[in-house]
């Protein structure tokens, strides 16, 4: 799979990988996830991911 090759290459160079909007894929690949405001809860992501996986969130102030 192309995704796994990208993750392996990034790990070789100590580059973090963050998947957009897909906690299950991030969990499967062992990478971080970015969640938009309507893409799921941080709490659910925290339960699914390990402590070393990045969780990002879109924050908008108007």
PDB file of N, CA, C, O and CB in Angstrom:
ATOM      1  N   UNK A   1       0.823  -1.197   0.000  1.00  0.00           N
ATOM      2  CA  UNK A   1       0.000   0.000   0.000  1.00  0.00           C
ATOM      3  C   UNK A   1       0.863   1.255   0.000  1.00  0.00           C
ATOM      4  O   UNK A   1       1.906   1.309   0.652  1.00  0.00           O
ATOM      5  CB  UNK A   1      -0.934   0.001   1.204  1.00  0.00           C
ATOM      6  N   UNK A   2       0.430   2.218  -0.710  1.00  0.00           N
ATOM      7  CA  UNK A   2       1.140   3.486  -0.818  1.00  0.00           C
ATOM      8  C   UNK A   2       1.221   4.213   0.530  1.00  0.00           C
ATOM      9  O   UNK A   2       2.241   4.814   0.865  1.00  0.00           O
ATOM     10  CB  UNK A   2       0.458   4.376  -1.849  1.00  0.00           C
ATOM     11  N   UNK A   3       0.113   4.145   1.302  1.00  0.00           N
ATOM     12  CA  UNK A   3       0.088   4.836   2.600  1.00  0.00           C
ATOM     13  C   UNK A   3       1.188   4.333   3.520  1.00  0.00           C
ATOM     14  O   UNK A   3       1.898   5.118   4.149  1.00  0.00           O
ATOM     15  CB  UNK A   3      -1.274   4.655   3.277  1.00  0.00           C
ATOM     16  N   UNK A   4       1.321   3.006   3.590  1.00  0.00           N
ATOM     17  CA  UNK A   4       2.327   2.422   4.480  1.00  0.00           C
ATOM     18  C   UNK A   4       3.742   2.812   4.053  1.00  0.00           C
ATOM     19  O   UNK A   4       4.607   3.044   4.897  1.00  0.00           O
ATOM     20  CB  UNK A   4       2.190   0.896   4.506  1.00  0.00           C
ATOM     21  N   UNK A   5       3.972   2.883   2.745  1.00  0.00           N
ATOM     22  CA  UNK A   5       5.290   3.277   2.250  1.00  0.00           C
ATOM     23  C   UNK A   5       5.605   4.724   2.635  1.00  0.00           C
ATOM     24  O   UNK A   5       6.733   5.048   3.006  1.00  0.00           O
ATOM     25  CB  UNK A   5       5.364   3.106   0.723  1.00  0.00           C
ATOM     26  N   UNK A   6       4.600   5.578   2.541  1.00  0.00           N
ATOM     27  CA  UNK A   6       4.797   6.978   2.915  1.00  0.00           C
ATOM     28  C   UNK A   6       5.114   7.095   4.403  1.00  0.00           C
ATOM     29  O   UNK A   6       6.013   7.836   4.798  1.00  0.00           O
ATOM     30  CB  UNK A   6       3.550   7.812   2.568  1.00  0.00           C
ATOM     31  N   UNK A   7       4.369   6.358   5.222  1.00  0.00           N
ATOM     32  CA  UNK A   7       4.598   6.394   6.675  1.00  0.00           C
ATOM     33  C   UNK A   7       5.992   5.858   7.003  1.00  0.00           C
ATOM     34  O   UNK A   7       6.699   6.440   7.826  1.00  0.00           O
ATOM     35  CB  UNK A   7       3.513   5.569   7.424  1.00  0.00           C
ATOM     36  N   UNK A   8       6.388   4.764   6.372  1.00  0.00           N
ATOM     37  CA  UNK A   8       7.721   4.199   6.604  1.00  0.00           C
ATOM     38  C   UNK A   8       8.815   5.196   6.215  1.00  0.00           C
ATOM     39  O   UNK A   8       9.787   5.368   6.951  1.00  0.00           O
ATOM     40  CB  UNK A   8       7.894   2.890   5.811  1.00  0.00           C
ATOM     41  N   UNK A   9       8.660   5.847   5.071  1.00  0.00           N
ATOM     42  CA  UNK A   9       9.636   6.834   4.623  1.00  0.00           C
ATOM     43  C   UNK A   9       9.707   8.008   5.610  1.00  0.00           C
ATOM     44  O   UNK A   9      10.797   8.458   5.962  1.00  0.00           O
ATOM     45  CB  UNK A   9       9.277   7.340   3.209  1.00  0.00           C
ATOM     46  N   UNK A  10       8.566   8.491   6.045  1.00  0.00           N
ATOM     47  CA  UNK A  10       8.542   9.597   7.003  1.00  0.00           C
ATOM     48  C   UNK A  10       9.233   9.211   8.302  1.00  0.00           C
ATOM     49  O   UNK A  10       9.990  10.005   8.860  1.00  0.00           O
ATOM     50  CB  UNK A  10       7.102  10.031   7.284  1.00  0.00           C
ATOM     51  N   UNK A  11       8.982   8.005   8.789  1.00  0.00           N
ATOM     52  CA  UNK A  11       9.619   7.552  10.041  1.00  0.00           C
ATOM     53  C   UNK A  11      11.133   7.480   9.884  1.00  0.00           C
ATOM     54  O   UNK A  11      11.870   7.783  10.822  1.00  0.00           O
ATOM     55  CB  UNK A  11       9.069   6.172  10.463  1.00  0.00           C
ATOM     56  N   UNK A  12      11.600   7.080   8.704  1.00  0.00           N
ATOM     57  CA  UNK A  12      13.041   7.010   8.451  1.00  0.00           C
ATOM     58  C   UNK A  12      13.712   8.358   8.700  1.00  0.00           C
ATOM     59  O   UNK A  12      14.844   8.421   9.178  1.00  0.00           O
ATOM     60  CB  UNK A  12      13.309   6.550   7.015  1.00  0.00           C
ATOM     61  N   UNK A  13      13.001   9.429   8.370  1.00  0.00           N
ATOM     62  CA  UNK A  13      13.551  10.774   8.504  1.00  0.00           C
ATOM     63  C   UNK A  13      12.976  11.542   9.697  1.00  0.00           C
ATOM     64  O   UNK A  13      13.125  12.761   9.785  1.00  0.00           O
ATOM     65  CB  UNK A  13      13.299  11.551   7.237  1.00  0.00           C
ATOM     66  N   UNK A  14      12.320  10.825  10.614  1.00  0.00           N
ATOM     67  CA  UNK A  14      11.729  11.442  11.814  1.00  0.00           C
ATOM     68  C   UNK A  14      10.745  12.562  11.485  1.00  0.00           C
ATOM     69  O   UNK A  14      10.728  13.598  12.149  1.00  0.00           O
ATOM     70  CB  UNK A  14      12.828  11.989  12.704  1.00  0.00           C
ATOM     71  N   UNK A  15       9.937  12.350  10.470  1.00  0.00           N
ATOM     72  CA  UNK A  15       8.936  13.333  10.063  1.00  0.00           C
ATOM     73  C   UNK A  15       7.564  12.838  10.514  1.00  0.00           C
ATOM     74  O   UNK A  15       7.157  11.737  10.143  1.00  0.00           O
ATOM     75  CB  UNK A  15       8.968  13.570   8.513  1.00  0.00           C
ATOM     76  N   UNK A  16       6.850  13.627  11.304  1.00  0.00           N
ATOM     77  CA  UNK A  16       5.519  13.181  11.744  1.00  0.00           C
ATOM     78  C   UNK A  16       4.526  13.169  10.585  1.00  0.00           C
ATOM     79  O   UNK A  16       4.580  14.013   9.691  1.00  0.00           O
ATOM     80  CB  UNK A  16       4.995  14.087  12.869  1.00  0.00           C
ATOM     81  N   UNK A  17       3.633  12.209  10.619  1.00  0.00           N
ATOM     82  CA  UNK A  17       2.569  12.101   9.625  1.00  0.00           C
ATOM     83  C   UNK A  17       1.248  12.349  10.336  1.00  0.00           C
ATOM     84  O   UNK A  17       0.995  11.794  11.406  1.00  0.00           O
ATOM     85  CB  UNK A  17       2.580  10.701   8.914  1.00  0.00           C
ATOM     86  N   UNK A  18       0.404  13.188   9.734  1.00  0.00           N
ATOM     87  CA  UNK A  18      -0.912  13.486  10.298  1.00  0.00           C
ATOM     88  C   UNK A  18      -1.951  13.261   9.203  1.00  0.00           C
ATOM     89  O   UNK A  18      -1.885  13.866   8.133  1.00  0.00           O
ATOM     90  CB  UNK A  18      -0.981  14.958  10.857  1.00  0.00           C
ATOM     91  N   UNK A  19      -2.897  12.394   9.485  1.00  0.00           N
ATOM     92  CA  UNK A  19      -3.992  12.071   8.568  1.00  0.00           C
ATOM     93  C   UNK A  19      -5.143  13.037   8.829  1.00  0.00           C
ATOM     94  O   UNK A  19      -5.420  13.367   9.983  1.00  0.00           O
ATOM     95  CB  UNK A  19      -4.458  10.582   8.738  1.00  0.00           C
ATOM     96  N   UNK A  20      -5.803  13.484   7.798  1.00  0.00           N
ATOM     97  CA  UNK A  20      -6.915  14.415   7.957  1.00  0.00           C
ATOM     98  C   UNK A  20      -8.240  13.672   8.148  1.00  0.00           C
ATOM     99  O   UNK A  20      -8.637  12.877   7.297  1.00  0.00           O
ATOM    100  CB  UNK A  20      -7.003  15.345   6.745  1.00  0.00           C
ATOM    101  N   UNK A  21      -8.912  13.931   9.253  1.00  0.00           N
ATOM    102  CA  UNK A  21     -10.306  13.518   9.493  1.00  0.00           C
ATOM    103  C   UNK A  21     -10.567  12.014   9.627  1.00  0.00           C
ATOM    104  O   UNK A  21     -11.730  11.614   9.580  1.00  0.00           O
ATOM    105  CB  UNK A  21     -11.135  14.024   8.399  1.00  0.00           C
ATOM    106  N   UNK A  22      -9.567  11.176   9.788  1.00  0.00           N
ATOM    107  CA  UNK A  22      -9.815   9.732   9.815  1.00  0.00           C
ATOM    108  C   UNK A  22      -9.065   9.074  10.982  1.00  0.00           C
ATOM    109  O   UNK A  22      -7.930   8.621  10.834  1.00  0.00           O
ATOM    110  CB  UNK A  22      -9.390   9.087   8.473  1.00  0.00           C
ATOM    111  N   UNK A  23      -9.725   9.033  12.138  1.00  0.00           N
ATOM    112  CA  UNK A  23      -9.103   8.483  13.347  1.00  0.00           C
ATOM    113  C   UNK A  23      -8.771   7.010  13.164  1.00  0.00           C
ATOM    114  O   UNK A  23      -7.706   6.563  13.589  1.00  0.00           O
ATOM    115  CB  UNK A  23     -10.027   8.667  14.561  1.00  0.00           C
ATOM    116  N   UNK A  24      -9.660   6.250  12.540  1.00  0.00           N
ATOM    117  CA  UNK A  24      -9.422   4.813  12.368  1.00  0.00           C
ATOM    118  C   UNK A  24      -8.190   4.542  11.505  1.00  0.00           C
ATOM    119  O   UNK A  24      -7.409   3.639  11.804  1.00  0.00           O
ATOM    120  CB  UNK A  24     -10.648   4.146  11.743  1.00  0.00           C
ATOM    121  N   UNK A  25      -8.016   5.313  10.445  1.00  0.00           N
ATOM    122  CA  UNK A  25      -6.832   5.139   9.599  1.00  0.00           C
ATOM    123  C   UNK A  25      -5.578   5.554  10.357  1.00  0.00           C
ATOM    124  O   UNK A  25      -4.551   4.881  10.274  1.00  0.00           O
ATOM    125  CB  UNK A  25      -6.965   5.958   8.295  1.00  0.00           C
ATOM    126  N   UNK A  26      -5.656   6.655  11.094  1.00  0.00           N
ATOM    127  CA  UNK A  26      -4.506   7.090  11.897  1.00  0.00           C
ATOM    128  C   UNK A  26      -4.122   6.023  12.914  1.00  0.00           C
ATOM    129  O   UNK A  26      -2.941   5.748  13.124  1.00  0.00           O
ATOM    130  CB  UNK A  26      -4.817   8.415  12.616  1.00  0.00           C
ATOM    131  N   UNK A  27      -5.129   5.427  13.540  1.00  0.00           N
ATOM    132  CA  UNK A  27      -4.878   4.349  14.506  1.00  0.00           C
ATOM    133  C   UNK A  27      -4.194   3.170  13.820  1.00  0.00           C
ATOM    134  O   UNK A  27      -3.216   2.627  14.335  1.00  0.00           O
ATOM    135  CB  UNK A  27      -6.200   3.889  15.168  1.00  0.00           C
ATOM    136  N   UNK A  28      -4.708   2.779  12.667  1.00  0.00           N
ATOM    137  CA  UNK A  28      -4.167   1.640  11.917  1.00  0.00           C
ATOM    138  C   UNK A  28      -2.715   1.868  11.503  1.00  0.00           C
ATOM    139  O   UNK A  28      -1.892   0.957  11.578  1.00  0.00           O
ATOM    140  CB  UNK A  28      -5.019   1.373  10.678  1.00  0.00           C
ATOM    141  N   UNK A  29      -2.406   3.093  11.066  1.00  0.00           N
ATOM    142  CA  UNK A  29      -1.058   3.404  10.587  1.00  0.00           C
ATOM    143  C   UNK A  29      -0.111   3.854  11.693  1.00  0.00           C
ATOM    144  O   UNK A  29       1.098   3.939  11.478  1.00  0.00           O
ATOM    145  CB  UNK A  29      -1.131   4.471   9.533  1.00  0.00           C
ATOM    146  N   UNK A  30      -0.654   4.145  12.883  1.00  0.00           N
ATOM    147  CA  UNK A  30       0.191   4.600  13.989  1.00  0.00           C
ATOM    148  C   UNK A  30       0.683   6.023  13.822  1.00  0.00           C
ATOM    149  O   UNK A  30       1.787   6.364  14.244  1.00  0.00           O
ATOM    150  CB  UNK A  30       1.367   3.690  14.137  1.00  0.00           C
ATOM    151  N   UNK A  31      -0.156   6.860  13.196  1.00  0.00           N
ATOM    152  CA  UNK A  31       0.225   8.254  12.942  1.00  0.00           C
ATOM    153  C   UNK A  31      -0.770   9.196  13.614  1.00  0.00           C
ATOM    154  O   UNK A  31      -1.723   8.753  14.254  1.00  0.00           O
ATOM    155  CB  UNK A  31       0.294   8.539  11.417  1.00  0.00           C
ATOM    156  N   UNK A  32      -0.540  10.491  13.462  1.00  0.00           N
ATOM    157  CA  UNK A  32      -1.422  11.489  14.045  1.00  0.00           C
ATOM    158  C   UNK A  32      -2.659  11.728  13.202  1.00  0.00           C
ATOM    159  O   UNK A  32      -2.784  11.228  12.084  1.00  0.00           O
ATOM    160  CB  UNK A  32      -0.683  12.779  14.236  1.00  0.00           C
ATOM    161  N   UNK A  33      -3.580  12.516  13.772  1.00  0.00           N
ATOM    162  CA  UNK A  33      -4.813  12.842  13.076  1.00  0.00           C
ATOM    163  C   UNK A  33      -5.148  14.311  13.292  1.00  0.00           C
ATOM    164  O   UNK A  33      -4.887  14.868  14.359  1.00  0.00           O
ATOM    165  CB  UNK A  33      -5.971  11.941  13.556  1.00  0.00           C
ATOM    166  N   UNK A  34      -5.721  14.925  12.280  1.00  0.00           N
ATOM    167  CA  UNK A  34      -6.253  16.280  12.411  1.00  0.00           C
ATOM    168  C   UNK A  34      -7.763  16.193  12.272  1.00  0.00           C
ATOM    169  O   UNK A  34      -8.272  15.584  11.330  1.00  0.00           O
ATOM    170  CB  UNK A  34      -5.636  17.256  11.342  1.00  0.00           C
ATOM    171  N   UNK A  35      -8.481  16.803  13.212  1.00  0.00           N
ATOM    172  CA  UNK A  35      -9.940  16.795  13.193  1.00  0.00           C
ATOM    173  C   UNK A  35     -10.454  18.207  13.031  1.00  0.00           C
ATOM    174  O   UNK A  35     -10.099  19.100  13.800  1.00  0.00           O
ATOM    175  CB  UNK A  35     -10.507  16.159  14.474  1.00  0.00           C
ATOM    176  N   UNK A  36     -11.287  18.407  12.034  1.00  0.00           N
ATOM    177  CA  UNK A  36     -11.969  19.684  11.894  1.00  0.00           C
ATOM    178  C   UNK A  36     -13.032  19.804  12.978  1.00  0.00           C
ATOM    179  O   UNK A  36     -13.257  18.859  13.735  1.00  0.00           O
ATOM    180  CB  UNK A  36     -12.599  19.827  10.486  1.00  0.00           C
ATOM    181  N   UNK A  37     -13.670  20.930  13.055  1.00  0.00           N
ATOM    182  CA  UNK A  37     -14.630  21.183  14.127  1.00  0.00           C
ATOM    183  C   UNK A  37     -15.812  20.213  14.130  1.00  0.00           C
ATOM    184  O   UNK A  37     -16.423  19.991  15.176  1.00  0.00           O
ATOM    185  CB  UNK A  37     -15.143  22.589  14.017  1.00  0.00           C
ATOM    186  N   UNK A  38     -16.136  19.645  12.993  1.00  0.00           N
ATOM    187  CA  UNK A  38     -17.275  18.725  12.922  1.00  0.00           C
ATOM    188  C   UNK A  38     -16.853  17.305  12.551  1.00  0.00           C
ATOM    189  O   UNK A  38     -17.685  16.519  12.098  1.00  0.00           O
ATOM    190  CB  UNK A  38     -18.289  19.233  11.913  1.00  0.00           C
ATOM    191  N   UNK A  39     -15.589  16.967  12.733  1.00  0.00           N
ATOM    192  CA  UNK A  39     -15.066  15.668  12.293  1.00  0.00           C
ATOM    193  C   UNK A  39     -14.897  14.635  13.388  1.00  0.00           C
ATOM    194  O   UNK A  39     -14.223  13.627  13.176  1.00  0.00           O
ATOM    195  CB  UNK A  39     -13.767  15.866  11.638  1.00  0.00           C
ATOM    196  N   UNK A  40     -15.478  14.851  14.536  1.00  0.00           N
ATOM    197  CA  UNK A  40     -15.335  13.887  15.624  1.00  0.00           C
ATOM    198  C   UNK A  40     -14.788  14.559  16.859  1.00  0.00           C
ATOM    199  O   UNK A  40     -14.320  15.697  16.823  1.00  0.00           O
ATOM    200  CB  UNK A  40     -14.429  12.732  15.210  1.00  0.00           C
ATOM    201  N   UNK A  41     -14.857  13.831  17.945  1.00  0.00           N
ATOM    202  CA  UNK A  41     -14.443  14.423  19.218  1.00  0.00           C
ATOM    203  C   UNK A  41     -12.993  14.087  19.554  1.00  0.00           C
ATOM    204  O   UNK A  41     -12.476  13.026  19.203  1.00  0.00           O
ATOM    205  CB  UNK A  41     -15.357  13.946  20.339  1.00  0.00           C
ATOM    206  N   UNK A  42     -12.366  15.016  20.237  1.00  0.00           N
ATOM    207  CA  UNK A  42     -11.004  14.798  20.724  1.00  0.00           C
ATOM    208  C   UNK A  42     -10.995  13.623  21.702  1.00  0.00           C
ATOM    209  O   UNK A  42     -10.068  12.813  21.697  1.00  0.00           O
ATOM    210  CB  UNK A  42     -10.445  16.084  21.403  1.00  0.00           C
ATOM    211  N   UNK A  43     -12.027  13.534  22.538  1.00  0.00           N
ATOM    212  CA  UNK A  43     -12.115  12.441  23.513  1.00  0.00           C
ATOM    213  C   UNK A  43     -12.098  11.073  22.853  1.00  0.00           C
ATOM    214  O   UNK A  43     -11.399  10.168  23.310  1.00  0.00           O
ATOM    215  CB  UNK A  43     -13.373  12.584  24.343  1.00  0.00           C
ATOM    216  N   UNK A  44     -12.863  10.918  21.781  1.00  0.00           N
ATOM    217  CA  UNK A  44     -12.874   9.644  21.061  1.00  0.00           C
ATOM    218  C   UNK A  44     -11.497   9.351  20.458  1.00  0.00           C
ATOM    219  O   UNK A  44     -11.024   8.216  20.495  1.00  0.00           O
ATOM    220  CB  UNK A  44     -13.950   9.661  19.954  1.00  0.00           C
ATOM    221  N   UNK A  45     -10.870  10.376  19.910  1.00  0.00           N
ATOM    222  CA  UNK A  45      -9.532  10.194  19.334  1.00  0.00           C
ATOM    223  C   UNK A  45      -8.533   9.800  20.418  1.00  0.00           C
ATOM    224  O   UNK A  45      -7.688   8.934  20.194  1.00  0.00           O
ATOM    225  CB  UNK A  45      -9.066  11.482  18.622  1.00  0.00           C
ATOM    226  N   UNK A  46      -8.622  10.425  21.583  1.00  0.00           N
ATOM    227  CA  UNK A  46      -7.723  10.093  22.684  1.00  0.00           C
ATOM    228  C   UNK A  46      -7.873   8.634  23.105  1.00  0.00           C
ATOM    229  O   UNK A  46      -6.891   7.981  23.458  1.00  0.00           O
ATOM    230  CB  UNK A  46      -7.985  11.010  23.874  1.00  0.00           C
ATOM    231  N   UNK A  47      -9.090   8.131  23.068  1.00  0.00           N
ATOM    232  CA  UNK A  47      -9.325   6.735  23.448  1.00  0.00           C
ATOM    233  C   UNK A  47      -8.795   5.757  22.405  1.00  0.00           C
ATOM    234  O   UNK A  47      -8.394   4.642  22.740  1.00  0.00           O
ATOM    235  CB  UNK A  47     -10.811   6.497  23.663  1.00  0.00           C
ATOM    236  N   UNK A  48      -8.793   6.170  21.150  1.00  0.00           N
ATOM    237  CA  UNK A  48      -8.380   5.275  20.064  1.00  0.00           C
ATOM    238  C   UNK A  48      -6.879   5.292  19.800  1.00  0.00           C
ATOM    239  O   UNK A  48      -6.306   4.276  19.408  1.00  0.00           O
ATOM    240  CB  UNK A  48      -9.105   5.645  18.803  1.00  0.00           C
ATOM    241  N   UNK A  49      -6.243   6.437  20.013  1.00  0.00           N
ATOM    242  CA  UNK A  49      -4.836   6.590  19.651  1.00  0.00           C
ATOM    243  C   UNK A  49      -3.933   6.430  20.865  1.00  0.00           C
ATOM    244  O   UNK A  49      -4.366   6.587  22.006  1.00  0.00           O
ATOM    245  CB  UNK A  49      -4.598   7.948  19.001  1.00  0.00           C
ATOM    246  N   UNK A  50      -2.679   6.118  20.598  1.00  0.00           N
ATOM    247  CA  UNK A  50      -1.704   6.002  21.681  1.00  0.00           C
ATOM    248  C   UNK A  50      -1.169   7.388  22.044  1.00  0.00           C
ATOM    249  O   UNK A  50      -1.324   8.336  21.274  1.00  0.00           O
ATOM    250  CB  UNK A  50      -0.540   5.054  21.277  1.00  0.00           C
ATOM    251  N   UNK A  51      -0.545   7.505  23.205  1.00  0.00           N
ATOM    252  CA  UNK A  51      -0.072   8.827  23.662  1.00  0.00           C
ATOM    253  C   UNK A  51       0.925   9.512  22.735  1.00  0.00           C
ATOM    254  O   UNK A  51       1.026  10.739  22.767  1.00  0.00           O
ATOM    255  CB  UNK A  51       0.553   8.686  25.002  1.00  0.00           C
ATOM    256  N   UNK A  52       1.667   8.773  21.910  1.00  0.00           N
ATOM    257  CA  UNK A  52       2.655   9.402  21.025  1.00  0.00           C
ATOM    258  C   UNK A  52       2.041   9.944  19.739  1.00  0.00           C
ATOM    259  O   UNK A  52       2.719  10.641  18.983  1.00  0.00           O
ATOM    260  CB  UNK A  52       3.740   8.408  20.681  1.00  0.00           C
ATOM    261  N   UNK A  53       0.774   9.640  19.476  1.00  0.00           N
ATOM    262  CA  UNK A  53       0.133  10.087  18.241  1.00  0.00           C
ATOM    263  C   UNK A  53      -0.438  11.499  18.419  1.00  0.00           C
ATOM    264  O   UNK A  53      -1.142  11.783  19.388  1.00  0.00           O
ATOM    265  CB  UNK A  53      -0.984   9.101  17.821  1.00  0.00           C
ATOM    266  N   UNK A  54      -0.122  12.362  17.473  1.00  0.00           N
ATOM    267  CA  UNK A  54      -0.570  13.756  17.495  1.00  0.00           C
ATOM    268  C   UNK A  54      -2.071  13.821  17.208  1.00  0.00           C
ATOM    269  O   UNK A  54      -2.582  13.101  16.350  1.00  0.00           O
ATOM    270  CB  UNK A  54       0.221  14.606  16.460  1.00  0.00           C
ATOM    271  N   UNK A  55      -2.767  14.692  17.938  1.00  0.00           N
ATOM    272  CA  UNK A  55      -4.163  14.997  17.628  1.00  0.00           C
ATOM    273  C   UNK A  55      -4.249  16.505  17.430  1.00  0.00           C
ATOM    274  O   UNK A  55      -3.990  17.280  18.350  1.00  0.00           O
ATOM    275  CB  UNK A  55      -5.146  14.500  18.771  1.00  0.00           C
ATOM    276  N   UNK A  56      -4.612  16.903  16.233  1.00  0.00           N
ATOM    277  CA  UNK A  56      -4.759  18.323  15.934  1.00  0.00           C
ATOM    278  C   UNK A  56      -6.234  18.663  15.785  1.00  0.00           C
ATOM    279  O   UNK A  56      -7.052  17.797  15.473  1.00  0.00           O
ATOM    280  CB  UNK A  56      -3.980  18.701  14.653  1.00  0.00           C
ATOM    281  N   UNK A  57      -6.569  19.926  16.008  1.00  0.00           N
ATOM    282  CA  UNK A  57      -7.955  20.382  15.918  1.00  0.00           C
ATOM    283  C   UNK A  57      -7.993  21.746  15.255  1.00  0.00           C
ATOM    284  O   UNK A  57      -7.160  22.603  15.549  1.00  0.00           O
ATOM    285  CB  UNK A  57      -8.615  20.437  17.318  1.00  0.00           C
ATOM    286  N   UNK A  58      -8.942  21.953  14.372  1.00  0.00           N
ATOM    287  CA  UNK A  58      -9.147  23.259  13.775  1.00  0.00           C
ATOM    288  C   UNK A  58      -9.788  24.162  14.818  1.00  0.00           C
ATOM    289  O   UNK A  58     -10.784  23.794  15.442  1.00  0.00           O
ATOM    290  CB  UNK A  58     -10.026  23.164  12.492  1.00  0.00           C
ATOM    291  N   UNK A  59      -9.214  25.341  15.004  1.00  0.00           N
ATOM    292  CA  UNK A  59      -9.761  26.325  15.939  1.00  0.00           C
ATOM    293  C   UNK A  59      -9.993  27.610  15.156  1.00  0.00           C
ATOM    294  O   UNK A  59      -9.095  28.105  14.476  1.00  0.00           O
ATOM    295  CB  UNK A  59      -8.797  26.564  17.170  1.00  0.00           C
ATOM    296  N   UNK A  60     -11.188  28.137  15.257  1.00  0.00           N
ATOM    297  CA  UNK A  60     -11.509  29.371  14.541  1.00  0.00           C
ATOM    298  C   UNK A  60     -12.064  30.376  15.538  1.00  0.00           C
ATOM    299  O   UNK A  60     -12.979  30.074  16.304  1.00  0.00           O
ATOM    300  CB  UNK A  60     -12.526  29.111  13.384  1.00  0.00           C
ATOM    301  N   UNK A  61     -11.501  31.566  15.514  1.00  0.00           N
ATOM    302  CA  UNK A  61     -11.973  32.647  16.357  1.00  0.00           C
ATOM    303  C   UNK A  61     -12.434  33.763  15.436  1.00  0.00           C
ATOM    304  O   UNK A  61     -11.680  34.210  14.572  1.00  0.00           O
ATOM    305  CB  UNK A  61     -10.863  33.137  17.351  1.00  0.00           C
ATOM    306  N   UNK A  62     -13.652  34.210  15.613  1.00  0.00           N
ATOM    307  CA  UNK A  62     -14.178  35.266  14.761  1.00  0.00           C
ATOM    308  C   UNK A  62     -14.599  36.444  15.604  1.00  0.00           C
ATOM    309  O   UNK A  62     -15.073  37.447  15.071  1.00  0.00           O
ATOM    310  CB  UNK A  62     -15.354  34.761  13.923  1.00  0.00           C
TER     311      UNK A  62
END
